[in-house]
């Protein structure tokens, strides 16, 4: 049974991590040591709205992880650490990039503790389609902002199909953790469905706060070589996780600038957002697969500097597996507004090569 628990956890994060591609380095007294990761080289042609065309090339997304698995006195115990080379910086002028921490967690049976994916991520990402864009992978969903997708501390408790998450709050003076509760149902035919509720304390003034909540539905239908993915969410105070709102901000800001996080409007009230995503995946051959995805999120109030109250994002890609673990891909994408550094509004074409190990 303990092997099945580990496999289920690995499958759940396969879309955004490289754990399934790790190779075993050694086994000592029943403890397995594994190394995994990937090297990704990408070139991006940028055609921003109202700006000059440009080309960016990088291998910074490449990552490395180390995992230790044990079965101790009837319990599954896993330690996992992963880093990449983004160094929390976006300046591409210097190609010397330091490694940054992505994951560092301990998992004992159905309890996970450490820095890893937040509860919003698990409520959406396993049911979404595959895209190549490193930024905004969940735009339109309850987990659309990549800026806070891995909080400093997360506790997941996963009895059966339920997941209860307590995570480091975005508001540093919050009296409670940010909360997510979700339930996933999977069928023998390969279909999967998730319902989730989120709640968090949101700063609305220098010494004031309100409780904001959101609800999310997500699902994936397995139709042989084709899969359909759908999700939708609505709520208040989830803007910092969804990546859209009053000021169009996608990343958290200091507490003194709570309005700039897009959670609070000019009158001090919580901003509401509603998002949806729709995607289609198709496997043309054993080696060639493709994906189409559309996502949008609408806020009931945006800054005067933002032209549209709705962020829209479209991705179309083809991925070819040349050798086991070695993929080549191309993706066209378009968004109507900027959401993060290096991802302005406009069109992009990415070409990439990735080797997973």
N, C-alpha and C positions, 0 to 999 in steps of 0.2 A: 504493500500500500504506500510506503514512503516514497518509492520511485514514482508512482503516479502523481503524488502531490508535487514533486519537483518538476515533473514534466508539464503539469497544468500551469504552474507558475511561469515556466520558461515560455510556453506557447503564448501566454497572456501578454508578455512584453516583447515578443519576437518582432513586432512591426517597428519598434523604435530602439531595439538593442541588438547586440550580436551574441547573446548568450547561447543560442542554438548552434552557433558555429564554433564554440570553444572546443579545443582539443585537450585531452587529458595528458598532463605532464608526468604525474606520478600518483601512486596510491600507497599510503603508509598506514599500517594498522587500521585499515578500514576507512581512512580519510583520503578523499580524492582531491588532487590539486589540478586545476585547469586554467588555461590561458586562452583568451579569445579577443576578438576585435575585428577591425577592418581597416584597410587603406582605401581612401576615396580621393580621386583626383577629379576636379570639376572645372569647367570653363563656362562662364555665364556672359551672354550677350545682353546688355541692358538697353532698353529703349524707354526711358522714363517720360512721363507726361510733363511737358514743359521744360525738359532738360536735354542735355547732350547725350548722344549714344556713347556707350563705353563697353569695354570687355574686362572682366575680372577672372583671374584664375587662381586656384588655391587647392591645397591638400589639408587644410586645417581641420576639416571635419573628421579626419582619421582618428580612430580611438583604440584603446587597449584596455582589457579588463583581466582581472584575476579572481578566481572563484575557489572556495574551499567547501567541500561537502562532506558531512559526516552523519552517521547514524549512531546516536549516543543514548544508551539506556532507553531505547524505544522511541526516540525523538529524532526527526529530521532537523539538522542544523546546517545552515548555509551562511557563509560570509562572502560578500561580493563587493569589489571596488572597481570603478571604471573612470577613466579620464579621456579627454580629447585635448585639442590644441587651440581652442578659441581664447583661452586666457582672459575671459570676460572683457575683451577688447574688440573693437571693430576697425581699428586703423590698419589698413593693408599696405602702408608704405614700407614697413619693415617686415621681412619674412622670418624673423626670429620670434617664434611664438612659444610661450611656456604652456605646460600642461595645466588644465584646470580639472577640478573634481566634478564628475557628473553623478556618480552613484557611490555610496558607501553605506551598506546596510547589513543587518543580521536578520536571518529568517529562521524561526524555530516553529516547526509545524505550520499552523495557519496564522502566526503572528510575525509581522515584519516591522522592524524598527531601524530608522536611520535616514539618510538622504537618498530619496528615490522618487519615482513618479508619484504625483499627487492623486487624490481620489477622483478629481475631475478627469484626469488622463485615462484612468482605468474605466471610467464610465463611457468613454467615447472611442479612444484609439483602437482597441481591439476589434471594433465594428466598422472602421473606416477603410478606405481604399489606400493603396500605396502611392505616395507621391515622392518626388525627388527633392523638393524644396526643403532646405534645412530650417527655414523660418516659416512660421504660420502654418504648420502642418495641420492644425485643427481649426482653422478660421471658420466661423459659423457655428461652432459647437460650444458646449459649456466649458471646454478646455482650450479655447482658441489661442490664448497668449502663451507663447513659448517662454516668456520672461520668467514665469513663476511655476514652471511645470515640474520642477524638482525642488521643493522647499528644503530648508536646512534640516528640518526634522519632521519625519512622517511616521505615524503608527497605523498600520493596516491590520485589522482583524477580519479573517475571512472564513467564517463557518459556513460550509456548504456553498450555495450560490450567493450568499450575502457578502458585502464588504463594508466595514465600518472604518472610517478614516478620521484620524485626528492629526492635524498638521500645523506647523509653525505659522501663526497668524501673520498676515501682511501688515496689519495695524499693530505696531509694537507694544502699545499700551492696552491691547485687548485683554479682557478678563477671562477669555476662554480660547481654545484652539479654533482654527477654521475647521468646519465639519463637513463630511460627505458620507451619506449612506446610500448604498445601491444594491440592486439585486440583478443577477444575470441568469438567464435561462437558456440552455443549449439543447438542441434536439439531436436525435440520432441522424437526421438527414443533413446536419451541418449548419442549420440555421441558428442564429443567436440573437438574443434581445436583452436590453438593459434598461432599467428605470432607476433614476438617481435623484436625490434631493441634497442640496448644499445649503449651508448656513454659515454666516460669519459676521463678526462685529466690524462695522465700517465707521471710520472717523468722519464726522460731519462738521466738526469745528475744532478749535484749539483744545477744548476739554470735553467735547460732546461726541457721542457716537450713537448709531442705530444698528439694529440687527437686520441684515439683508438675507434673502433666501431665493433659491432658484430651483426649478425642476427640469429634468432632462429625460428624453427618450431616445434610444438608439437601437438599431437593429441591422443585421446582415442576413440576406437570403442567399443560400447556396443553390445555384441552378446548374449544376454540372461544371462546365468550363467557364460559366459566367456567374458573377456574384453582384448583388445589388446592396448598396449601403445607404441608409437614411438615418438622420438624426434631427432633433429639434429641441430647443430649450427656451425658457423665458424666466425672468426674475429680476430682482433688484440687488445691487451690491456685489454682483458677480463680475462686474466690468473688468476688474484687474486680471481675472482669470480668463475672461472671454476676449480681451484685447480690443475693446472699443467702448466709446462713451462720450462723455461731455467734452473732453478735449482731444478725443481721438487717440489717447495714449495707449500704448501696449505694454509698457514696462512700469513697474512700481517706482514711485518717487519718494523722497523723504516725507516723513509724517507732516512736516510743516507745509507741504505742498499737496495736501490731500485732494484739492480740486483737480490738479493736473493729472491725477491718476484716472480721471474719467468716471469716478464713482458718485460724485456729488455735483449737483447743478449750482447755478449762481445763487439760488435762494437757500442752499444748504440741504435740500432734499436728495434722496437717493435717486440715481438715474436708473431707469429700467431698460433692459436690452432683451431682444428676442432674436434667436438665430436658427438657421437650418442648414443642413448639408445633404447633398445627394451625389452618389457616385456609382460608377459601373466599372467592374474589373472583368477582363476576359483573357483567357489563356488560348492563344491562337495555335500554338504547338507546344511541345515539351520544353522548348527553349525560349519562345517569344510570348510575352504577355503585355497587356496594355491597360491603362486606367484613364477614366474621365471623372473629374470631380468638380462640383460647384458648391460654394459656401457663401452665405451672407449673414450679416448680423446688423440689426437696426437698433438705434438708441432713440429714446423719446426726447432727448435733448443733446445737441452737440455744440461745440464751440463755434463761434462766428468765423474762425479761420478754416473750418472744415466745410467744404462745399456740399456734401451729401450726408444725410443722416444714416445711410446704409453702406456698410463696407461689403464689397463683392469681390470674390476671388475664384478664378477658374484655372484648373490644371488639366493638361492632356499629355500623356507620356507613353512611350514604348520602352520596354526593358528586355534586353536579349542576354540570356545566360550562355556565354561562349564556352565556359568550362564550369564544372561544379565549384561554386563559390565565387566565380568571376562573372560579373555583370557589366554590360555596357548599356547606357540609357540616354534618352533625349527627352526633354520636357519643354513644352510651351506653357506659359502661365501669364495671367493678366489680373491685375488688381486695380481698383479705381481710386485707391488712396494709400499713402504710406502708413506702415504700422510699426516698423522697427528699423533701426539703422541698417543700411545696405539693402533695404527692400522698399524703395519708393513706389508710388503709384505708377502704373504703366505696364509694359510688357517685358518679359524676359524669356530667353531660350537657354536652357542648361544642357550641356553635354557632359557625361560623367563616365568614369570607370571605377568599379568598386570590387575589391577582392576581400572576401570575408574568410576569417580563419578561426 
